[in-house]
Amino acid sequence: MTPLTISLARRELRGGLRRFGVFLACLALGVGVIAGVGTLSEAIERALAQDARALLGGDAQLRTTFAEIPPDVLAYVQERGQVSRSARMRAMAGSPGGSRTLVELKAVDEAYPFYGDMALTPGIDLEQALAVRDGLPGAVADQELLTQLGLSVGQRIAVGDMELELRAAIDKEPDRVVSAFALGPRLMISMQALDQSGLVLPGSMVRSDYNIRLPAGANAQRFVKDLRAAFPDAPWSVSDYTRAAPGVRRVVERMGLFLTLVGLTALLVGGLGVAGAVDGYLSGKLRSIAILKCLGAHGALVTRIYLAQILAIALVGTLLGLALGLALSWVASGTLAGWLPVEVRVGFFMRPLATAAGFGMLTALVFSLPPLLRARAVRPAGLFRSYRGPGRQPLTGRAKLYVILAGLALAGFAIAVTPQRSTAAWFALAAALAFGLQLLLGRGLARLAGAFKPRDPLLAMALRSLRRSGNAPTAMASLGLGLTVLVAIMLVQGNLRRQVDMEMPASAPSFFFVDIQPNQVEQFESAVGQVAGVERVERMPMLRARITAIAGVPVSKAKVDPSVAWAARGDRGVTYAAELPEHNRLVAGEWWPEDYAGEPLVSLAADIAEGFGVGVGDTLTLNVQGRGFEVRIANLREVEWTSLAMNFSLVMSPGFLESAPQTHLATVYAAPGSEDEVFKAVTSRLPNVTAVRVKDALATVSRMLSTMGRAVLAVAGVTLAAGLLVLAEALRAGLRRRYYEAVVLKTLGATRRDVLVLMLWEHLALGLGAGLSAALLGSLAAWLSVTRLMEAVRWTFLPGMVAGTAAAGTLAVVLFGLAGMRRMLGQRPWQVLRNE
């Protein structure tokens, strides 16, 4: 820009930023959310990278289920580094008084941990805490476990067939990643104690981690690559420290993306406020623009002068937003301290701040261009006409092209800076559609309101006024978009909560019993059968299998839909059955005869088959406890996963796996008053069997959904806040028209009450329009999310939530309208008409 442009722009801004309050607030709000989310995500990623070795437990890790790694693999690893083994399983722990509870049991060797520190209370060494003393091995536990069983340090705790002495409470476990689905508190013992506990039996679900510490300077990624090459068909998995805590990384990445898109939505909604503020500002500058043109200024110079002003103000709003984002990230890092396995240190990170600034400046440009380009069309002759000037002029073809190009630049920037580019592209398309639909609905409802002819003259005038107002569609669209986001989120969350709190418990069993040995089946059924109130018992054998190839293609190279990638990752539960399991329905192929004795067949869940791209007649290659074999898909089943019954994605034909080491899984359906008796009967007789109380697991999921729902709603509320700011600006812009109308009405004999009722009707209609459009679009968005993205969840329309949100929006419009009526009601006609 030329010095003349900058000089004139600076003079125009001497009046300060008083009229740009909504402009600055809208920009700062959206930029603040994007900057805060980006900064917090960057801080978490850096913390995970810094503590990656401690989180993994070593430079690299081998993980296997059931079996230990073969001696040749162990020898290969020990030649290249140090090895520490730990084992994890679920078990029942009991107090001397007879109380028992489910625990997450972990056994470690003397070398644990390689990285990080184990913090205990009292502050003793872990090896000393777990050592055998006076014939009793030691144990350390979460304080939660001590509280549940009413124990204190120094007392005894029973696990399996043995007793241990509690030596300390765990304050920090370096390689423990927080899990929302942990079914019990931690209990840690030594590997020698685990071997003597009687818990590890053939087929027991024990997960072993072999942590590896390489020599200084060794390349962990090269080590992992060489290990995979040396043992290409191994049933175990291996990873290096750069892939530590993958679950936390996925959650942070997905939540970061979601919250960034929410912030961008708030920024786009606020863009309407930016447009309204710029339009109002330029409307007051029409005389100045006409004078500039009379003095020889061309349209391009006028555009540059006011564009420079808008960009300068946008820069101020963006900087305010960046400061707000840093503050938000700092507050959030403290809030998340107990939820993350690492200490998060928020700093001044250039990438997320630059991204947020780019969004802010581009949004300001996109929404400022239409009023700027309209102002460019002001003619010098306007200087000699009425002070109100001509009405709003439509954009020229070239002006529309400029606006479209700016919008594409914003969409392109969003796609370029987002790792999930397809998601960003869909969001850009959805945002454009949502804006368009809201504006169309706003205009349509305004015209529909004007077409009504009620008998009440005040209501009729209010509806016609709504149609004449140029700000009504914008006000409806801005508030409607914010309410749409809230309606959609509340309906999705409501359907999830309904599934977990109401529908699942109605059909769910009382207990899952895991790790029942084949020689314990009769004893288990006898124990359960003696309890009054048991309605039915279901039991199936269970083994663990890993899918290594799909239709002959190795899993690492196969095209698997992300929605079912979990089925191809790690070990899966597999069973065998002669009859079709309950809660399953055949959708393709035929079930094998009960006396089948041919080649190995498998029945695959239909949704997984679709994700794998296979069907009846195709093959899967499985690895069951180190033995690989190919099976043919005989049929596909529709599995009702939400029934919480014993559902398996893979069901094998009989006659093939019976001789393999296995355990049994059972579900027990009992009356609520009999559940405690069932629990005592089984766990007292079979100490190696793990009991999972389903209602406790559902309560954990429900609490997690509540916490996540509150957080998401709080962030989505930012979008509503932006909508309210735009609403305030739109109503403020219409106050001059309402002042004039009120004066005319009073001159014609209207009372203060008549004017008040008229304005209330108008704002009520405006709020109802915004609420109605939000109800329609929000319900549609929620329906699509639940039925297309969450196929296991049944869609239920929740009218109470929708009506409550729409009513809240209507109330907001009325309250904002009332806030501006006081001065208008006190306006005397002569004070205005004397200047006419």
GIVEN-V124405 format. One record per backbone hydrogen bond with DSSP energy under -1.0 kcal/mol. CO is the residue of the C=O (numbers start at 1). NH is the residue of the N-H. E is the energy in kcal/mol with one decimal. If there is no record, write none. Layout:
co->CO nh->NH e->E
co->CO nh->NH e->E
This chain:
co->2 nh->6 e->-2.1
co->3 nh->7 e->-2.6
co->4 nh->8 e->-2.7
co->5 nh->9 e->-2.4
co->6 nh->10 e->-2.3
co->7 nh->11 e->-1.9
co->8 nh->12 e->-2.1
co->9 nh->13 e->-1.2
co->11 nh->14 e->-1.4
co->13 nh->16 e->-2.1
co->17 nh->20 e->-1.8
co->20 nh->24 e->-2.8
co->21 nh->25 e->-2.5
co->22 nh->26 e->-2.9
co->23 nh->27 e->-2.1
co->24 nh->28 e->-2.8
co->25 nh->29 e->-2.3
co->26 nh->30 e->-2.0
co->27 nh->31 e->-2.7
co->28 nh->32 e->-2.2
co->29 nh->33 e->-1.9
co->30 nh->34 e->-2.1
co->31 nh->35 e->-3.0
co->32 nh->36 e->-2.7
co->33 nh->37 e->-2.7
co->34 nh->38 e->-2.4
co->35 nh->39 e->-2.6
co->36 nh->40 e->-2.4
co->37 nh->41 e->-2.6
co->38 nh->42 e->-2.3
co->39 nh->43 e->-2.4
co->40 nh->44 e->-2.4
co->41 nh->45 e->-2.6
co->42 nh->46 e->-2.4
co->43 nh->47 e->-2.2
co->44 nh->48 e->-2.7
co->45 nh->49 e->-2.3
co->46 nh->50 e->-2.4
co->47 nh->51 e->-2.1
co->51 nh->55 e->-2.4
co->52 nh->56 e->-2.4
co->53 nh->57 e->-2.5
co->59 nh->241 e->-2.0
co->60 nh->212 e->-2.8
co->61 nh->239 e->-1.9
co->62 nh->210 e->-3.3
co->63 nh->237 e->-2.5
co->64 nh->208 e->-3.0
co->65 nh->67 e->-2.0
co->70 nh->74 e->-2.2
co->71 nh->75 e->-2.6
co->72 nh->76 e->-2.0
co->73 nh->77 e->-2.3
co->74 nh->78 e->-2.6
co->75 nh->79 e->-1.6
co->77 nh->80 e->-1.4
co->82 nh->213 e->-2.2
co->84 nh->211 e->-2.9
co->86 nh->209 e->-3.1
co->87 nh->107 e->-2.9
co->88 nh->207 e->-2.9
co->89 nh->105 e->-2.4
co->91 nh->103 e->-2.9
co->93 nh->101 e->-2.3
co->94 nh->158 e->-3.1
co->95 nh->98 e->-2.1
co->99 nh->95 e->-2.5
co->101 nh->93 e->-2.7
co->103 nh->91 e->-1.9
co->104 nh->187 e->-1.9
co->105 nh->89 e->-2.2
co->106 nh->189 e->-2.5
co->107 nh->87 e->-2.4
co->108 nh->191 e->-1.7
co->109 nh->112 e->-1.1
co->119 nh->171 e->-2.8
co->119 nh->172 e->-1.7
co->121 nh->169 e->-2.8
co->122 nh->124 e->-2.4
co->125 nh->129 e->-2.2
co->126 nh->130 e->-2.0
co->130 nh->138 e->-1.0
co->133 nh->136 e->-1.7
co->136 nh->133 e->-2.8
co->137 nh->165 e->-2.3
co->139 nh->167 e->-3.1
co->140 nh->188 e->-3.3
co->141 nh->170 e->-2.5
co->142 nh->146 e->-1.4
co->143 nh->147 e->-2.2
co->144 nh->148 e->-2.4
co->145 nh->149 e->-2.2
co->146 nh->151 e->-2.5
co->152 nh->155 e->-2.1
co->155 nh->166 e->-3.0
co->157 nh->164 e->-2.8
co->158 nh->94 e->-2.5
co->159 nh->162 e->-2.0
co->162 nh->159 e->-2.5
co->164 nh->157 e->-2.5
co->165 nh->139 e->-1.9
co->166 nh->154 e->-3.2
co->168 nh->141 e->-1.7
co->169 nh->121 e->-2.2
co->172 nh->119 e->-1.7
co->173 nh->176 e->-1.8
co->179 nh->182 e->-1.1
co->185 nh->104 e->-2.9
co->186 nh->142 e->-2.3
co->187 nh->106 e->-2.4
co->188 nh->140 e->-2.1
co->189 nh->108 e->-2.0
co->190 nh->194 e->-1.9
co->191 nh->195 e->-2.1
co->192 nh->196 e->-1.2
co->197 nh->161 e->-3.5
co->199 nh->201 e->-1.1
co->201 nh->204 e->-2.7
co->204 nh->206 e->-1.9
co->206 nh->66 e->-2.9
co->207 nh->88 e->-2.9
co->208 nh->64 e->-2.3
co->209 nh->86 e->-2.4
co->210 nh->62 e->-2.1
co->211 nh->84 e->-2.5
co->212 nh->59 e->-2.4
co->212 nh->60 e->-1.5
co->213 nh->82 e->-2.4
co->215 nh->218 e->-2.2
co->219 nh->223 e->-2.1
co->220 nh->224 e->-2.3
co->221 nh->225 e->-2.1
co->222 nh->226 e->-2.6
co->223 nh->227 e->-2.4
co->224 nh->228 e->-2.3
co->225 nh->229 e->-1.9
co->226 nh->230 e->-2.1
co->227 nh->231 e->-1.7
co->231 nh->234 e->-1.4
co->237 nh->63 e->-2.9
co->239 nh->61 e->-2.5
co->240 nh->243 e->-2.1
co->241 nh->244 e->-1.6
co->245 nh->249 e->-2.1
co->246 nh->250 e->-2.5
co->247 nh->251 e->-2.3
co->248 nh->252 e->-2.8
co->249 nh->253 e->-2.6
co->250 nh->254 e->-2.7
co->251 nh->255 e->-2.9
co->252 nh->256 e->-2.4
co->253 nh->257 e->-2.2
co->254 nh->258 e->-2.7
co->255 nh->259 e->-3.0
co->256 nh->260 e->-2.1
co->257 nh->261 e->-2.3
co->258 nh->262 e->-2.2
co->259 nh->263 e->-2.6
co->260 nh->264 e->-2.6
co->261 nh->265 e->-2.3
co->262 nh->266 e->-2.5
co->263 nh->267 e->-2.2
co->264 nh->268 e->-2.6
co->265 nh->269 e->-2.8
co->266 nh->270 e->-2.7
co->267 nh->271 e->-1.1
co->269 nh->272 e->-1.3
co->270 nh->274 e->-2.2
co->271 nh->275 e->-2.7
co->272 nh->276 e->-2.4
co->273 nh->277 e->-2.7
co->274 nh->278 e->-2.7
co->275 nh->279 e->-2.6
co->276 nh->280 e->-2.6
co->277 nh->281 e->-2.5
co->278 nh->282 e->-2.8
co->279 nh->283 e->-2.0
co->280 nh->284 e->-1.2
co->282 nh->285 e->-1.1
co->285 nh->289 e->-2.7
co->286 nh->290 e->-2.6
co->287 nh->291 e->-2.4
co->288 nh->292 e->-2.5
co->289 nh->293 e->-2.2
co->290 nh->294 e->-2.2
co->291 nh->295 e->-1.7
co->292 nh->297 e->-2.6
co->293 nh->296 e->-1.5
co->298 nh->302 e->-1.9
co->299 nh->303 e->-2.4
co->300 nh->304 e->-2.4
co->301 nh->305 e->-2.5
co->302 nh->306 e->-2.1
co->303 nh->307 e->-2.6
co->304 nh->308 e->-2.5
co->305 nh->309 e->-1.4
co->306 nh->310 e->-2.4
co->307 nh->311 e->-2.8
co->308 nh->312 e->-2.0
co->309 nh->313 e->-2.4
co->310 nh->314 e->-2.8
co->311 nh->315 e->-2.2
co->312 nh->316 e->-1.6
co->313 nh->317 e->-2.4
co->314 nh->318 e->-2.7
co->315 nh->319 e->-2.5
co->316 nh->320 e->-2.3
co->317 nh->321 e->-2.2
co->318 nh->322 e->-2.4
co->319 nh->323 e->-2.2
co->320 nh->324 e->-2.4
co->321 nh->325 e->-2.8
co->322 nh->326 e->-2.3
co->323 nh->327 e->-2.0
co->324 nh->328 e->-2.7
co->325 nh->329 e->-2.6
co->326 nh->330 e->-1.9
co->327 nh->331 e->-2.3
co->328 nh->332 e->-2.8
co->329 nh->333 e->-2.2
co->330 nh->334 e->-1.3
co->331 nh->335 e->-1.7
co->332 nh->336 e->-2.3
co->336 nh->339 e->-1.6
co->336 nh->340 e->-1.3
co->347 nh->349 e->-1.2
co->349 nh->353 e->-1.3
co->350 nh->354 e->-3.0
co->351 nh->355 e->-2.2
co->352 nh->356 e->-2.3
co->353 nh->357 e->-2.5
co->354 nh->358 e->-2.4
co->355 nh->359 e->-2.2
co->356 nh->360 e->-2.3
co->357 nh->361 e->-2.6
co->358 nh->362 e->-2.3
co->359 nh->363 e->-2.3
co->360 nh->364 e->-2.2
co->361 nh->365 e->-2.1
co->362 nh->366 e->-2.7
co->363 nh->367 e->-2.2
co->364 nh->368 e->-1.3
co->365 nh->369 e->-1.6
co->368 nh->372 e->-2.1
co->369 nh->373 e->-3.1
co->370 nh->374 e->-1.9
co->371 nh->375 e->-2.3
co->372 nh->376 e->-1.5
co->374 nh->377 e->-1.1
co->375 nh->378 e->-1.7
co->379 nh->382 e->-1.9
co->380 nh->383 e->-2.2
co->381 nh->384 e->-1.8
co->382 nh->385 e->-1.3
co->386 nh->389 e->-1.5
co->396 nh->400 e->-2.4
co->397 nh->401 e->-1.8
co->398 nh->402 e->-2.0
co->399 nh->403 e->-2.2
co->400 nh->404 e->-2.5
co->401 nh->405 e->-2.6
co->402 nh->406 e->-2.2
co->403 nh->407 e->-2.4
co->404 nh->408 e->-2.5
co->405 nh->409 e->-2.1
co->406 nh->410 e->-1.9
co->407 nh->411 e->-2.4
co->408 nh->412 e->-3.0
co->409 nh->413 e->-2.2
co->410 nh->414 e->-2.2
co->411 nh->415 e->-2.2
co->412 nh->416 e->-2.5
co->413 nh->417 e->-2.1
co->419 nh->421 e->-1.5
co->420 nh->424 e->-2.1
co->421 nh->425 e->-2.5
co->422 nh->426 e->-2.4
co->423 nh->427 e->-2.4
co->424 nh->428 e->-2.6
co->425 nh->429 e->-2.2
co->426 nh->430 e->-3.0
co->427 nh->431 e->-3.3
co->428 nh->432 e->-2.1
co->429 nh->433 e->-2.4
co->430 nh->434 e->-3.0
co->431 nh->435 e->-2.7
co->432 nh->436 e->-2.5
co->433 nh->437 e->-3.2
co->434 nh->438 e->-2.7
co->435 nh->439 e->-2.6
co->436 nh->440 e->-2.5
co->437 nh->441 e->-3.1
co->438 nh->442 e->-2.7
co->439 nh->443 e->-2.6
co->440 nh->444 e->-3.0
co->441 nh->445 e->-3.1
co->442 nh->446 e->-2.1
co->443 nh->447 e->-2.4
co->444 nh->448 e->-2.6
co->445 nh->449 e->-2.6
co->446 nh->450 e->-1.8
co->447 nh->451 e->-1.2
co->456 nh->460 e->-2.3
co->457 nh->461 e->-2.4
co->458 nh->462 e->-2.2
co->459 nh->463 e->-2.3
co->460 nh->464 e->-2.2
co->461 nh->465 e->-2.4
co->462 nh->466 e->-2.0
co->463 nh->467 e->-1.5
co->464 nh->468 e->-1.9
co->465 nh->469 e->-2.0
co->471 nh->475 e->-2.7
co->472 nh->476 e->-2.8
co->473 nh->477 e->-2.7
co->474 nh->478 e->-2.7
co->475 nh->479 e->-2.1
co->476 nh->480 e->-2.6
co->477 nh->481 e->-2.3
co->478 nh->482 e->-1.6
co->479 nh->483 e->-2.5
co->480 nh->484 e->-2.4
co->481 nh->485 e->-2.0
co->482 nh->486 e->-1.7
co->483 nh->487 e->-3.0
co->484 nh->488 e->-2.6
co->485 nh->489 e->-2.4
co->486 nh->490 e->-2.8
co->487 nh->491 e->-2.3
co->488 nh->492 e->-2.3
co->489 nh->493 e->-2.8
co->490 nh->494 e->-2.5
co->491 nh->495 e->-2.3
co->492 nh->496 e->-2.2
co->493 nh->497 e->-2.9
co->494 nh->498 e->-2.3
co->495 nh->499 e->-2.1
co->496 nh->500 e->-2.4
co->497 nh->501 e->-3.5
co->498 nh->502 e->-2.0
co->498 nh->503 e->-2.1
co->499 nh->504 e->-3.0
co->504 nh->507 e->-1.1
co->504 nh->508 e->-1.6
co->510 nh->694 e->-1.8
co->511 nh->668 e->-1.8
co->512 nh->692 e->-3.0
co->513 nh->666 e->-2.2
co->514 nh->690 e->-2.1
co->516 nh->664 e->-2.6
co->517 nh->520 e->-2.3
co->520 nh->524 e->-2.7
co->521 nh->525 e->-2.6
co->522 nh->526 e->-2.1
co->523 nh->527 e->-2.3
co->524 nh->528 e->-2.4
co->525 nh->529 e->-2.3
co->526 nh->530 e->-1.1
co->528 nh->531 e->-1.5
co->531 nh->534 e->-1.2
co->533 nh->671 e->-2.2
co->536 nh->669 e->-2.8
co->538 nh->667 e->-2.8
co->540 nh->665 e->-3.0
co->542 nh->663 e->-1.9
co->543 nh->574 e->-2.7
co->545 nh->572 e->-3.6
co->546 nh->623 e->-2.2
co->548 nh->555 e->-2.0
co->549 nh->621 e->-2.4
co->550 nh->553 e->-1.9
co->553 nh->550 e->-3.0
co->554 nh->557 e->-1.9
co->554 nh->558 e->-1.4
co->561 nh->564 e->-1.9
co->562 nh->565 e->-1.0
co->564 nh->567 e->-1.4
co->565 nh->568 e->-1.2
co->566 nh->569 e->-1.0
co->572 nh->545 e->-2.8
co->574 nh->543 e->-2.8
co->575 nh->652 e->-3.6
co->581 nh->584 e->-1.1
co->583 nh->640 e->-1.4
co->585 nh->638 e->-3.3
co->588 nh->636 e->-2.4
co->593 nh->596 e->-1.6
co->600 nh->632 e->-1.6
co->601 nh->653 e->-1.9
co->602 nh->634 e->-2.4
co->603 nh->651 e->-2.0
co->604 nh->637 e->-2.2
co->605 nh->609 e->-2.3
co->606 nh->610 e->-2.3
co->607 nh->611 e->-1.8
co->608 nh->612 e->-2.3
co->609 nh->613 e->-1.4
co->609 nh->614 e->-2.2
co->611 nh->561 e->-2.1
co->615 nh->618 e->-2.0
co->618 nh->633 e->-3.1
co->619 nh->551 e->-2.9
co->620 nh->631 e->-3.0
co->621 nh->548 e->-2.9
co->621 nh->549 e->-1.3
co->622 nh->629 e->-2.3
co->623 nh->546 e->-1.9
co->624 nh->627 e->-1.5
co->627 nh->624 e->-2.8
co->629 nh->622 e->-2.7
co->631 nh->620 e->-2.3
co->632 nh->602 e->-2.0
co->633 nh->617 e->-2.6
co->635 nh->604 e->-2.0
co->636 nh->587 e->-2.5
co->636 nh->588 e->-1.2
co->637 nh->606 e->-3.9
co->638 nh->585 e->-1.4
co->639 nh->641 e->-1.4
co->640 nh->643 e->-1.7
co->641 nh->644 e->-1.4
co->645 nh->647 e->-1.5
co->649 nh->605 e->-1.5
co->650 nh->575 e->-1.4
co->651 nh->603 e->-2.9
co->652 nh->577 e->-1.9
co->657 nh->660 e->-1.6
co->663 nh->542 e->-3.1
co->664 nh->516 e->-2.0
co->665 nh->540 e->-2.6
co->666 nh->513 e->-3.0
co->667 nh->538 e->-2.5
co->668 nh->510 e->-2.2
co->668 nh->511 e->-1.6
co->669 nh->535 e->-3.0
co->669 nh->536 e->-1.5
co->671 nh->674 e->-2.3
co->674 nh->678 e->-2.1
co->675 nh->679 e->-2.5
co->676 nh->680 e->-2.4
co->677 nh->681 e->-2.5
co->678 nh->682 e->-2.0
co->679 nh->683 e->-2.3
co->680 nh->684 e->-1.9
co->682 nh->686 e->-2.7
co->686 nh->689 e->-1.6
co->690 nh->514 e->-2.7
co->692 nh->512 e->-2.0
co->693 nh->697 e->-1.7
co->694 nh->698 e->-2.7
co->695 nh->699 e->-2.0
co->696 nh->700 e->-1.9
co->697 nh->701 e->-2.0
co->698 nh->702 e->-2.8
co->699 nh->703 e->-2.4
co->700 nh->704 e->-2.1
co->701 nh->705 e->-2.6
co->702 nh->706 e->-2.3
co->703 nh->707 e->-2.5
co->704 nh->708 e->-2.8
co->705 nh->709 e->-2.8
co->706 nh->710 e->-2.5
co->707 nh->711 e->-2.0
co->708 nh->712 e->-2.8
co->709 nh->713 e->-2.7
co->710 nh->714 e->-2.1
co->711 nh->715 e->-2.0
co->712 nh->716 e->-3.0
co->713 nh->717 e->-1.8
co->715 nh->718 e->-1.6
co->716 nh->720 e->-1.3
co->717 nh->721 e->-2.7
co->718 nh->722 e->-2.4
co->719 nh->723 e->-2.1
co->720 nh->724 e->-2.5
co->721 nh->725 e->-2.1
co->722 nh->726 e->-2.3
co->723 nh->727 e->-2.4
co->724 nh->728 e->-2.7
co->725 nh->729 e->-2.2
co->726 nh->730 e->-2.8
co->727 nh->731 e->-2.8
co->728 nh->732 e->-2.4
co->729 nh->733 e->-2.3
co->730 nh->734 e->-1.1
co->732 nh->735 e->-1.2
co->734 nh->738 e->-2.0
co->735 nh->739 e->-3.0
co->736 nh->740 e->-2.1
co->737 nh->741 e->-2.5
co->738 nh->742 e->-2.7
co->739 nh->743 e->-2.2
co->740 nh->744 e->-2.3
co->741 nh->745 e->-2.6
co->742 nh->746 e->-2.4
co->743 nh->747 e->-2.3
co->744 nh->748 e->-1.7
co->745 nh->750 e->-2.9
co->746 nh->749 e->-1.5
co->751 nh->755 e->-2.1
co->752 nh->756 e->-2.5
co->753 nh->757 e->-2.9
co->754 nh->758 e->-2.4
co->755 nh->759 e->-2.4
co->756 nh->760 e->-2.4
co->757 nh->761 e->-2.6
co->758 nh->762 e->-2.1
co->759 nh->763 e->-2.6
co->760 nh->764 e->-2.6
co->761 nh->765 e->-2.4
co->762 nh->766 e->-2.1
co->763 nh->767 e->-2.6
co->764 nh->768 e->-2.6
co->765 nh->769 e->-2.2
co->766 nh->770 e->-2.1
co->767 nh->771 e->-2.8
co->768 nh->772 e->-2.7
co->769 nh->773 e->-2.3
co->770 nh->774 e->-2.1
co->771 nh->775 e->-2.4
co->772 nh->776 e->-2.2
co->773 nh->777 e->-2.6
co->774 nh->778 e->-2.8
co->775 nh->779 e->-1.7
co->776 nh->780 e->-1.9
co->777 nh->781 e->-2.6
co->778 nh->782 e->-2.4
co->779 nh->783 e->-2.6
co->780 nh->784 e->-2.4
co->781 nh->785 e->-2.2
co->782 nh->786 e->-2.7
co->783 nh->787 e->-2.7
co->784 nh->788 e->-2.0
co->785 nh->789 e->-1.4
co->790 nh->793 e->-2.0
co->798 nh->802 e->-1.6
co->799 nh->803 e->-3.1
co->800 nh->804 e->-2.4
co->801 nh->805 e->-2.2
co->802 nh->806 e->-2.5
co->803 nh->807 e->-2.6
co->804 nh->808 e->-2.1
co->805 nh->809 e->-2.1
co->806 nh->810 e->-2.2
co->807 nh->811 e->-2.6
co->808 nh->812 e->-2.1
co->809 nh->813 e->-2.0
co->810 nh->814 e->-2.2
co->811 nh->815 e->-2.6
co->812 nh->816 e->-2.5
co->813 nh->817 e->-2.5
co->814 nh->818 e->-2.5
co->815 nh->819 e->-1.8
co->818 nh->821 e->-1.2
co->821 nh->825 e->-2.9
co->822 nh->826 e->-1.3
co->824 nh->827 e->-1.1
co->829 nh->832 e->-1.3
co->829 nh->833 e->-2.8
co->830 nh->834 e->-1.6
co->832 nh->835 e->-1.3
co->833 nh->836 e->-1.5
